[in-house]
Amino acid sequence: MGLLIKEDYFRLIREDVLDVVIDEDENFLTLTEDAVTVEMVSYLNGRFDTAQLFTTTNNYTIAVAATVGDFFHLSAAAYTAATVYNVGDLVSYTDGNVYKCIQITTGTEDPTNAAFFELWGVEGGFYTALVAGAGLKPADPVSFSAGDTRNPLILRYLVDLTVYELHSRINPRNIPDLRVTRRDDALNWLQQVANPRNDMSPDFPLKTFEDKQDNVLIWGSNDKLTHSY
């Protein structure tokens, strides 16, 4: 997983068009995004904490244990009537929430029935783990902090560059002008931000340089040697 989720691309490209561009292979989308991320990091890591800027967005699942600081995206399959759900199953409902089944259903109970389902979080919501463990409920403020903490500028340019690369795979000589313009804008921005002499300083976490006790510099020179032949 990288920083983006697939829905992030829909701000720039329709889902059906994106699926055509990637041949409905989301692994290709992931590989392309990973390559673009490396490119962006190469511009930014001299000044900024890129580990924070490009944090991993994990798909939330009950079985996966979280560690403090892990960032999750919560999404579940839509509830369908006449379906039997087992304990632990997650479903999204028409009210925009995700529910966890707490008692096996008979196919007639919907997620608002508190005897069979428990509110688990917001469909499509983002959560940061505050404690470690598995099976934690995103809606629990003790366990998770809700909200998308990703930087919108990083999201924008990462999407722009990735979509450009995807189009270049199809026909590098016939890339839509809009994609080229947005790619150029993204690269120009990266070049400007990378240079600390430019008057451009986005509100990004700065890179810290810790003193290392083992790295001691000794100034001076060795004793002069006198050679006689």
VEXMI-402901 format. One record per residue: x, y, z of N, C-alpha, C in turn. Coordinates in steps of 0.001 Angstrom, whole numbers, plus 500000, padded with zeros to 6 digits. Last residue first. Layout:
N
XYZXYZXYZ ...
***
This chain:
229
567773510438503571568170509429502604569678509464502420 565349511052506010566744511233505588567126510096504667 562408512750506821563022511617506145564458511964505765 560244513521509327561487513949508661562178512724508103 556816514319509636557866513302509550559071513861508821 554672515946511862555503516044510665556612514991510740 551783514282513103553100514883513335553917514855512049 548690514935511359549664514064511991550986514815512217 546424517646512172547185516809511244548131515919512034 543040518822512697544487518862512901545182517965511900 540042517592514228540730518561513390542232518549513710 537845515025514104539076515450514759539833516363513796 534481514359514683535438514904513741536653515416514508 532658511530515416533448512610515988534476513062514963 530019509819515513530671510500514404531416511720514936 528772508936517742529874508111517232530660508818516144 526725510652518237527880510710519120529075509947518555 525069512563515960525474511178516233526789511195517017 522332514705516036523772514534516244524071513092516574 519843514584513546520264514303514904521778514149514974 517963516583511747519284515994511663519800515817513084 514716516397510341515580516678511487516896515941511322 512710518008507974513619516913508256514510517313509417 509480519337508781510872519487508380511688518265508764 506297518913507437507199518595508549508646518612508071 505179521773505535505489520357505633506351520120506875 503937524161504220503827523781505635503959522267505767 506358525274501783505067524712502192505100524253503640 508008527769500731508174526906501900506820526387502351 509766529609498599508634528695498598508845527693499734 511822531255497394510861531746498390509594530898498340 514778529268497141513561529841496568512610530254497680 516684527990498544516935529398498226515713530072497608 516059525333498723515778526174499888516007527661499636 514535523533496301515620524493496451515326525434497624 512195522089496289513424521385496644514573522342496917 510283523822495292510265523506496720511577522863497161 510948523846492556510957525083493330511058524798494830 510609521157491859511915521787491687512028523059492514 507868520828492380508853520031493104510244520670493029 506780522612490490506569522831491915507612522076492741 507551521347488126508030522701488408507896523013489900 506112518968488352507569518926488361508162520302488666 503465519986488204503913519220489368505434519212489462 503397521176485691503167521996486884503695521293488136 503771518913484094504768519980484089504631520871485325 501394517515484675502702516905484974503771517983485067 499535519300483669499541519033485108500837518349485526 500219519191480943500273520456481678500356520222483177 499706516491480369501055517028480203501219518309481015 496965516336480810497858515514481624499292516045481563 496029518090478846495775518382480253496723517606481152 496697516784476466497397518015476835497209518349478314 497064513215476538496207514411476568496951515629477088 499568511759474555499096511992475918498231513248475918 500785510460472350499430510987472270498828511138473674 503139509234472656503101510319471682501721510968471596 502787507112474401503579508254474862503559509441473902 500170505381475076500710505971473847501481507230474223 500200503931477545499314503578476438499874504081475118 502051505120479216502181503690478934501361503296477716 501133507626479599502313507470478753502543506010478394 499073507235481422498743507566480035499939507339479114 500605506756483725499689505731483236499324505974481773 501919509182484028502704507981483735501818506859483196 499685510824484643500499511073483445501281509821483048 498919509694487060498007509611485913498759509881484608 501153510408488625500832509000488394499920508842487182 501073513198488647502216512518488051501921511061487743 498554513663489919498876514225488603499992513448487919 498851512336492413497843511891491459498191512377490052 500896513910493476501110512478493317500100511892492337 499685516386493608500778516185492656501112514712492472 497601515898495532497341516464494202498442516109493214 498936514949497810497941514125497128497750514596495691 500466517194498447501139515942498089500176515028497340 498380518951499073499299519256497973500020518008497496 497121517742501307496402517850500028497298518193498845 498542515301503375498673516659502875498033516792501497 496444513348505510497353513440504377497378514868503837 494612512899507466495758513737507821496750513893506672 491325512630507804492338512430506773493481513407507021 489983511242510842490314512362509973491415512022508983 490018510154514278489390510192512961489862511409512165 492023508123516190491720509520515897491191509576514469 491237505254518197491577505886516933491237507376516947 490714504501520829491563503648520000492056504344518743 489069506397521859490210505996522673491222505222521829 486978506649520101487972507731520158489167507421521039 485829504204518029486190504399519431487274505471519529 485542503678515382484658504695515945484966504994517409 487287501518514916487656502862514479486810503968515100 487995499135517339486901499795516624487312501208516218 490337496456516997489937497727517586488915498438516705 491441494099516124490027494114516420489527495396517047 494648494334517743493786493898516648492330493966517088 496968496989518768496108495826518957495297495506517727 497820500142520279498159498964519492497183497831519782 496322503393519883496811502283520697497098501110519774 495655505070517889496204505674519101496763504628520052 495667505115514372495648504307515597496331505038516754 493611507152512470494984506942512929494938506226514274 491421506878509665491645506775511110493120506521511392 488914507894507394490333507685507669490550507755509171 486002506466505717486693507326506668488145506945506861 484405504887504180485365505741503485486146506648504404 481918504937506598482328504362505317483221505361504575 482881505244509947482312505915508777482823505242507515 482261502525512315482965503690511798482257504260510590 480646500692513604482081500465513618482883501667513121 477826499724515404478429500792514612479944500716514740 476917496326515281477478497409516083478093498442515148 474106494073515005475204494863514436475639495963515396 472136492772516448472916491993515495474133492745514937 470876494529518062471063493184518595471985492350517705 470528496833516626471640496788517584471856495414518191 469927497293513415469433496433514487470579496172515462 471067498522511328470604499392512412470030498596513577 471634496575509381472688497011510303472236497944511430 468723494334509421469618495298508783470593495847509826 467723490957509268468109492071510126469027493036509370 467307488790507665466232489795507720466627491028508535 469176486880507836468923487435506512467846488491506506 469841486134510296468988485179509576468689485652508161 473222486517511583471897486979511182471117485862510483 475194486191514464474857485685513150473413486027512806 476232489175515961475465487940516128475015487481514752 477620491307515152477975490789516479477193489531516823 479002492862512353478031491873512821478501491303514158 479643496296512235480193494955512434479097494041512962 479208498855509764478747498119510948479434496763510996 479755502114508598480156500707508551479746500062509866 477572504635507128478396504053508175478750502601507877 475710505716505442477094506166505322478036505597506364 473221504673505401473385505859506240474823506374506233 473334502304504001472893503495503280473020504770504101 476378500653505104474929500807504988474605502137504329 478816498059504888478469499478504839476970499586504565 479982495529507124479129495941505997478949497451506055 481993492874508298481781494306508192480934494619506971 481772490085510490481626490630509139481374492132509207 481645489270513123482894489856512652482820490416511246 479474486606512624480087487485513607481452487969513087 477985486654509315478584485994510467479235487013511399 474899487088507627476210487607508018476689486906509287 472999486207504914473352485806506275474770486291506563 470867488308503113472199487722503226472463487378504689 468599489752502788468497488307502590469858487623502601 470196492757501565469145492043502286469159490565501913 473508493799501889472450493317501000471458492502501814 475798496430502422474845495470502989473818495080501938 478811496710500567477470497201500885476601496077501439 481985496170502104480996495869501066479612496310501524 483810498955503518483252497601503572482250497419502440 486582500791504760485570500595503725485095499150503789 488863503007506099487811502043506416486792501980505292 492277503325506189491083503707505433490051502611505658 494734504299508627493821503341508005492716504032507217 497983504387509910496935505173509251496064504226508425 499655504008513016499226503448511742498006504208511221 500075504985515573500455505827514446500069505278513095 500688501904517095500410503319517313500934504142516126 499565499228515024500537499806515940500245501299516039 497034496715514695497547498062514452498653498382515452 496571493573513224496918494325514432497521495672514056 493891492454511333495240493012511301495487493860512540 491213491722511540492227490749511932493633491333512026 489668493808510534489612493493511956490790492629512390 491235496130508388490590494834508573490663494493510051 491731498955506382491379498440507696490739497064507589 494483499443504389493081499038504379492746498413505729 496698502173505054496357500759505167494852500548505020 498821504284503628497397504203503925496987502735503890 501954505376504781501178504308504146499726504364504595 503129508741504208502764507638505089501917506609504339 504572510872503103504161509737502281503855508518503145 505169512643505152504400513121503998503833511965503177 506729511133506899505431511627507335504560512030506152 508900510651505291508219509500505894506848509906506399 509918513117504663509088512459503656508392511205504202 510477515878506071510313514516506585509358513773505653 512510517953503891511307517600504621511310516138505075 514864518423502477514356519458503382513283518952504336 515506516236500979516602517060501471516150518069502512 513224515045500024513817514509501256515026515282501753 512130516012497627511717516611498891512519516180500111 513031514630495375513028516089495375512908516665496792 512657512003496100514005512431495723514119513951495667 509907511869496412510753511842497606512160512341497277 509138511751493728508795512921494536509667512998495793 510169509198493020510603510405492317510332511655493154 508746507534494724510206507579494835510744508847494169 506190508001493653506495508382495038507998508495495249 506414506807491172506253508263491240506565508764492650 506552504131491977507667504732491239507606506256491308 504049503801493204505276503605493983506466504277493298 502329504182491027502306505124492146503581505014492972 503004501865489583503237503187489009503269504251490100 502168499864491328503574499936490930503920501311490368 499386500399491461500222500475492662501694500628492306 498602499903488822498393501222489409499302501412490619 499188497207488686499924498133487830499792499560488346 497314496242490445498729496071490774499589497013489944 494929496602489185495282497567490222496720497392490700 493930496356486102494960495698486921495439496703487969 492373497317484088491707496755485265492670495962486147 494103498650482437493655497304482032493028496554483203 494496501225483084495322500244483801494959498808483439 492644502476481415494057502854481331494958501812481987 490231501396482306490699501113480941492199501374480838 490093502475484842490143501018484696490617500610483305 489877505200484208491060504697484910491191503194484745 487309505214483109488464505548482266489751505031482894 485767504559485332485738503672484166486911503943483227 486342506723487060486713505363487432486754504444486218 487787509664485615486636508829485950487085507399486205 490226511698487183489895510788486092488739509894486520 490419513362489367491067513764488124490641512916486927 489147512245491444489080513703491362489592514184490011 489792509606491390488532509979490755488313511485490723 492019509061492872492207509332491446490939509854490784 491060508386495357491762509660495202491916510044493736 490116505793495184489148506880495075489818508245494928 492347504233495743491891504359494358490942505537494178 494541506020497928493550504976497699492983505214496304 498059506757498491496757506962497872495849505742497995 500443505866499647499707506968500264498265507035499774 500362502297499303501038503576499305500185504627499994 500832498802500000500000500000500000500869501250500000 
***
